[in-house]
Structure formats: structure tokens, C-alpha cells
Amino acid sequence: MATKPDRTRQTGDLSIGQRNAIDVLILGGTDAEAAAAAGVGRQTISVWRHTEAEFQAELNRARAALWTGATDQLRALVPRALSVLAEALAERPDPKVALDLLRLAGIGAGLGTVGIGPQSAAEIDDLVTEVAERRALADLWRSDLAAPRRLG
């Protein structure tokens, strides 16, 4: 199938076809299915996925949003799952299951809110500042490495 030119693009934006392709891809569709949704050839999807930075970034953002939603749904089930486990252990105590649960909960490795992220605005501000400082330092190193050297 010949690839149609993408004339619906606005500066800095993805076309409607590209957004349709992303919708298909994040739900597990193939490049061919994404191409059909976008009205382009399969090879165009491959080009977008491998060479178009804005398409790649938007695809990654869409995947992250989908994953975050799924993770939030799983976390919402944790209280019910814990209740079921507590009832099962109360009806039939099993030391192996109890030990496995303690290991899963992180007993011995530090119990807490690992992986959730900072809990205060000050911590977040400190992290943002730290990242900015690291990036500035990395930029300085790159520019120093790129500078011509005199031998002599």
C-alpha cells in the first residue's frame, strides 16, 4: 500500500493519524493495525516509531498513562486482597504463607512507602533542583569534552 502524505500536521503537534496509531499501539495492536487506523502504510508506522521523536515521546507518554492507570487499579485492590488473605490465615493458619507475606511486605528490608515518591512539596523541590544541577553539570562536561584540544 502506498503511503499517503501526512498533511494534517500542525507545527509541533502530531497528526490525527499519528494519534490514532498511538491509540492502537498502546492497546497492543500491531503496526499493520495502527497503519489501518492512521490511513498510512505499515512502513510509515515503523518510521514514526523509530525516527520521529515527537511520535516516540507521545507513544511513551500514552504508555506511561495507561500503566499508571493499571497500577492505580491494582493498588486499589490491595485492601481487599489483604482482607482475603487475613481471613484465609485466620481459618487455616499456615506458617509458610505467613512468612511469605512478611517477605512480600518488606519486613527485614524496611517497611514503608517505597516506590510511591516524595510526600512533601519541599522534597519534590529538592529533587527537581538536584536533577537540574546534575543536568547542568553533565552539559558542562559534554561541552568540555567537545572543546578542541591543543597539543603542545
Phi and psi in degrees as GROMACS dihedral restraints (atoms count N, CA, C in turn):
[ dihedral_restraints ]
;  ai    aj    ak    al  type     phi  dphi    fc
    3     4     5     6     1   -72.7    20    10
    4     5     6     7     1   144.6    20    10
    6     7     8     9     1   -84.4    20    10
    7     8     9    10     1   129.4    20    10
    9    10    11    12     1   -83.8    20    10
   10    11    12    13     1   144.3    20    10
   12    13    14    15     1   -65.2    20    10
   13    14    15    16     1   149.2    20    10
   15    16    17    18     1   -97.4    20    10
   16    17    18    19     1    95.4    20    10
   18    19    20    21     1  -100.8    20    10
   19    20    21    22     1     3.5    20    10
   21    22    23    24     1   -95.5    20    10
   22    23    24    25     1     6.6    20    10
   24    25    26    27     1   -78.5    20    10
   25    26    27    28     1   138.4    20    10
   27    28    29    30     1  -105.1    20    10
   28    29    30    31     1   156.5    20    10
   30    31    32    33     1   -55.0    20    10
   31    32    33    34     1   125.3    20    10
   33    34    35    36     1    76.9    20    10
   34    35    36    37     1    -2.0    20    10
   36    37    38    39     1  -112.1    20    10
   37    38    39    40     1   160.2    20    10
   39    40    41    42     1   -87.6    20    10
   40    41    42    43     1   151.9    20    10
   42    43    44    45     1   -74.6    20    10
   43    44    45    46     1   166.5    20    10
   45    46    47    48     1   -61.0    20    10
   46    47    48    49     1   -40.1    20    10
   48    49    50    51     1   -60.3    20    10
   49    50    51    52     1   -42.5    20    10
   51    52    53    54     1   -64.9    20    10
   52    53    54    55     1   -40.4    20    10
   54    55    56    57     1   -65.6    20    10
   55    56    57    58     1   -38.2    20    10
   57    58    59    60     1   -62.9    20    10
   58    59    60    61     1   -41.8    20    10
   60    61    62    63     1   -61.8    20    10
   61    62    63    64     1   -42.6    20    10
   63    64    65    66     1   -62.2    20    10
   64    65    66    67     1   -42.4    20    10
   66    67    68    69     1   -57.2    20    10
   67    68    69    70     1   -40.1    20    10
   69    70    71    72     1   -71.6    20    10
   70    71    72    73     1   -44.4    20    10
   72    73    74    75     1   -64.2    20    10
   73    74    75    76     1   -40.6    20    10
   75    76    77    78     1   -69.7    20    10
   76    77    78    79     1   -19.1    20    10
   78    79    80    81     1   -94.0    20    10
   79    80    81    82     1    10.8    20    10
   81    82    83    84     1    93.3    20    10
   82    83    84    85     1    10.0    20    10
   84    85    86    87     1   -70.1    20    10
   85    86    87    88     1   159.4    20    10
   87    88    89    90     1   -82.7    20    10
   88    89    90    91     1   168.4    20    10
   90    91    92    93     1   -59.9    20    10
   91    92    93    94     1   -38.1    20    10
   93    94    95    96     1   -63.9    20    10
   94    95    96    97     1   -41.7    20    10
   96    97    98    99     1   -66.7    20    10
   97    98    99   100     1   -40.1    20    10
   99   100   101   102     1   -64.5    20    10
  100   101   102   103     1   -39.4    20    10
  102   103   104   105     1   -63.1    20    10
  103   104   105   106     1   -41.7    20    10
  105   106   107   108     1   -62.9    20    10
  106   107   108   109     1   -41.3    20    10
  108   109   110   111     1   -67.7    20    10
  109   110   111   112     1   -31.3    20    10
  111   112   113   114     1   -88.6    20    10
  112   113   114   115     1   -15.3    20    10
  114   115   116   117     1    75.3    20    10
  115   116   117   118     1    32.0    20    10
  117   118   119   120     1  -131.8    20    10
  118   119   120   121     1   177.3    20    10
  120   121   122   123     1   -80.1    20    10
  121   122   123   124     1   158.1    20    10
  123   124   125   126     1   -58.2    20    10
  124   125   126   127     1   -37.1    20    10
  126   127   128   129     1   -64.8    20    10
  127   128   129   130     1   -32.2    20    10
  129   130   131   132     1   -62.8    20    10
  130   131   132   133     1   -39.7    20    10
  132   133   134   135     1   -61.7    20    10
  133   134   135   136     1   -43.4    20    10
  135   136   137   138     1   -60.6    20    10
  136   137   138   139     1   -42.4    20    10
  138   139   140   141     1   -62.9    20    10
  139   140   141   142     1   -47.0    20    10
  141   142   143   144     1   -58.8    20    10
  142   143   144   145     1   -44.7    20    10
  144   145   146   147     1   -66.7    20    10
  145   146   147   148     1   -29.6    20    10
  147   148   149   150     1  -106.6    20    10
  148   149   150   151     1   -16.9    20    10
  150   151   152   153     1  -130.5    20    10
  151   152   153   154     1   -15.6    20    10
  153   154   155   156     1   -95.4    20    10
  154   155   156   157     1   103.4    20    10
  156   157   158   159     1   -59.1    20    10
  157   158   159   160     1   -42.9    20    10
  159   160   161   162     1   -65.5    20    10
  160   161   162   163     1   -39.2    20    10
  162   163   164   165     1   -64.1    20    10
  163   164   165   166     1   -46.2    20    10
  165   166   167   168     1   -59.4    20    10
  166   167   168   169     1   -44.5    20    10
  168   169   170   171     1   -64.8    20    10
  169   170   171   172     1   -43.1    20    10
  171   172   173   174     1   -67.3    20    10
  172   173   174   175     1   -38.4    20    10
  174   175   176   177     1   -61.4    20    10
  175   176   177   178     1   -43.8    20    10
  177   178   179   180     1   -64.4    20    10
  178   179   180   181     1   -40.7    20    10
  180   181   182   183     1   -63.5    20    10
  181   182   183   184     1   -41.7    20    10
  183   184   185   186     1   -65.4    20    10
  184   185   186   187     1   -40.8    20    10
  186   187   188   189     1   -63.8    20    10
  187   188   189   190     1   -43.0    20    10
  189   190   191   192     1   -61.9    20    10
  190   191   192   193     1   -42.5    20    10
  192   193   194   195     1   -64.1    20    10
  193   194   195   196     1   -42.4    20    10
  195   196   197   198     1   -63.6    20    10
  196   197   198   199     1   -44.7    20    10
  198   199   200   201     1   -64.7    20    10
  199   200   201   202     1   -41.4    20    10
  201   202   203   204     1   -61.8    20    10
  202   203   204   205     1   -42.8    20    10
  204   205   206   207     1   -61.9    20    10
  205   206   207   208     1   -43.0    20    10
  207   208   209   210     1   -66.1    20    10
  208   209   210   211     1   -40.2    20    10
  210   211   212   213     1   -64.3    20    10
  211   212   213   214     1   -41.2    20    10
  213   214   215   216     1   -62.7    20    10
  214   215   216   217     1   -39.2    20    10
  216   217   218   219     1   -64.0    20    10
  217   218   219   220     1   -41.7    20    10
  219   220   221   222     1   -63.0    20    10
  220   221   222   223     1   -44.7    20    10
  222   223   224   225     1   -61.8    20    10
  223   224   225   226     1   -34.9    20    10
  225   226   227   228     1   -65.7    20    10
  226   227   228   229     1   -24.3    20    10
  228   229   230   231     1   -84.2    20    10
  229   230   231   232     1   -13.5    20    10
  231   232   233   234     1   -56.6    20    10
  232   233   234   235     1   -48.3    20    10
  234   235   236   237     1   -57.9    20    10
  235   236   237   238     1   -41.1    20    10
  237   238   239   240     1   -66.6    20    10
  238   239   240   241     1   -41.3    20    10
  240   241   242   243     1   -62.9    20    10
  241   242   243   244     1   -40.2    20    10
  243   244   245   246     1   -64.3    20    10
  244   245   246   247     1   -38.5    20    10
  246   247   248   249     1   -63.2    20    10
  247   248   249   250     1   -42.7    20    10
  249   250   251   252     1   -62.6    20    10
  250   251   252   253     1   -44.4    20    10
  252   253   254   255     1   -63.7    20    10
  253   254   255   256     1   -41.6    20    10
  255   256   257   258     1   -62.4    20    10
  256   257   258   259     1   -42.9    20    10
  258   259   260   261     1   -63.9    20    10
  259   260   261   262     1   -42.2    20    10
  261   262   263   264     1   -64.1    20    10
  262   263   264   265     1   -41.9    20    10
  264   265   266   267     1   -68.2    20    10
  265   266   267   268     1   -33.6    20    10
  267   268   269   270     1   -67.8    20    10
  268   269   270   271     1   -38.4    20    10
  270   271   272   273     1   -74.5    20    10
  271   272   273   274     1   -36.8    20    10
  273   274   275   276     1  -144.4    20    10
  274   275   276   277     1    85.7    20    10
  276   277   278   279     1   -59.6    20    10
  277   278   279   280     1   132.8    20    10
  279   280   281   282     1  -137.8    20    10
  280   281   282   283     1   108.2    20    10
  282   283   284   285     1   -57.6    20    10
  283   284   285   286     1   -35.5    20    10
  285   286   287   288     1   -65.0    20    10
  286   287   288   289     1   -44.2    20    10
  288   289   290   291     1   -63.6    20    10
  289   290   291   292     1   -42.6    20    10
  291   292   293   294     1   -61.1    20    10
  292   293   294   295     1   -43.7    20    10
  294   295   296   297     1   -64.7    20    10
  295   296   297   298     1   -41.4    20    10
  297   298   299   300     1   -60.9    20    10
  298   299   300   301     1   -40.6    20    10
  300   301   302   303     1   -64.5    20    10
  301   302   303   304     1   -41.1    20    10
  303   304   305   306     1   -63.0    20    10
  304   305   306   307     1   -40.2    20    10
  306   307   308   309     1   -63.7    20    10
  307   308   309   310     1   -44.5    20    10
  309   310   311   312     1   -61.3    20    10
  310   311   312   313     1   -34.4    20    10
  312   313   314   315     1   -76.1    20    10
  313   314   315   316     1    -9.8    20    10
  315   316   317   318     1    89.7    20    10
  316   317   318   319     1    14.2    20    10
  318   319   320   321     1   -62.8    20    10
  319   320   321   322     1   127.3    20    10
  321   322   323   324     1    96.5    20    10
  322   323   324   325     1   -21.9    20    10
  324   325   326   327     1  -111.7    20    10
  325   326   327   328     1     5.5    20    10
  327   328   329   330     1    97.5    20    10
  328   329   330   331     1   108.3    20    10
  330   331   332   333     1   -88.8    20    10
  331   332   333   334     1   141.6    20    10
  333   334   335   336     1   165.2    20    10
  334   335   336   337     1  -154.8    20    10
  336   337   338   339     1  -101.2    20    10
  337   338   339   340     1    44.2    20    10
  339   340   341   342     1   -59.4    20    10
  340   341   342   343     1   131.2    20    10
  342   343   344   345     1    89.6    20    10
  343   344   345   346     1    -6.7    20    10
  345   346   347   348     1   -83.8    20    10
  346   347   348   349     1   -36.1    20    10
  348   349   350   351     1   112.3    20    10
  349   350   351   352     1   176.0    20    10
  351   352   353   354     1   -58.7    20    10
  352   353   354   355     1   147.6    20    10
  354   355   356   357     1  -106.9    20    10
  355   356   357   358     1     1.3    20    10
  357   358   359   360     1  -136.0    20    10
  358   359   360   361     1   153.2    20    10
  360   361   362   363     1   -62.7    20    10
  361   362   363   364     1   -35.6    20    10
  363   364   365   366     1   -62.8    20    10
  364   365   366   367     1   -42.5    20    10
  366   367   368   369     1   -62.6    20    10
  367   368   369   370     1   -40.9    20    10
  369   370   371   372     1   -65.6    20    10
  370   371   372   373     1   -44.6    20    10
  372   373   374   375     1   -59.1    20    10
  373   374   375   376     1   -42.1    20    10
  375   376   377   378     1   -62.4    20    10
  376   377   378   379     1   -41.7    20    10
  378   379   380   381     1   -65.7    20    10
  379   380   381   382     1   -41.7    20    10
  381   382   383   384     1   -62.0    20    10
  382   383   384   385     1   -43.3    20    10
  384   385   386   387     1   -62.4    20    10
  385   386   387   388     1   -43.5    20    10
  387   388   389   390     1   -61.7    20    10
  388   389   390   391     1   -43.5    20    10
  390   391   392   393     1   -64.2    20    10
  391   392   393   394     1   -42.5    20    10
  393   394   395   396     1   -62.5    20    10
  394   395   396   397     1   -41.3    20    10
  396   397   398   399     1   -64.9    20    10
  397   398   399   400     1   -41.4    20    10
  399   400   401   402     1   -64.2    20    10
  400   401   402   403     1   -40.7    20    10
  402   403   404   405     1   -64.7    20    10
  403   404   405   406     1   -42.2    20    10
  405   406   407   408     1   -62.2    20    10
  406   407   408   409     1   -41.4    20    10
  408   409   410   411     1   -65.5    20    10
  409   410   411   412     1   -42.3    20    10
  411   412   413   414     1   -62.8    20    10
  412   413   414   415     1   -39.8    20    10
  414   415   416   417     1   -62.6    20    10
  415   416   417   418     1   -40.8    20    10
  417   418   419   420     1   -62.5    20    10
  418   419   420   421     1   -43.2    20    10
  420   421   422   423     1   -63.2    20    10
  421   422   423   424     1   -43.4    20    10
  423   424   425   426     1   -62.3    20    10
  424   425   426   427     1   -44.2    20    10
  426   427   428   429     1   -67.1    20    10
  427   428   429   430     1   -34.9    20    10
  429   430   431   432     1   -67.0    20    10
  430   431   432   433     1   -41.0    20    10
  432   433   434   435     1   -67.7    20    10
  433   434   435   436     1   -31.2    20    10
  435   436   437   438     1   -81.0    20    10
  436   437   438   439     1   -16.9    20    10
  438   439   440   441     1   -67.4    20    10
  439   440   441   442     1   139.3    20    10
  441   442   443   444     1   -65.9    20    10
  442   443   444   445     1   146.7    20    10
  444   445   446   447     1  -111.8    20    10
  445   446   447   448     1   141.9    20    10
  447   448   449   450     1   -97.8    20    10
  448   449   450   451     1   133.7    20    10
  450   451   452   453     1   -97.6    20    10
  451   452   453   454     1   137.2    20    10
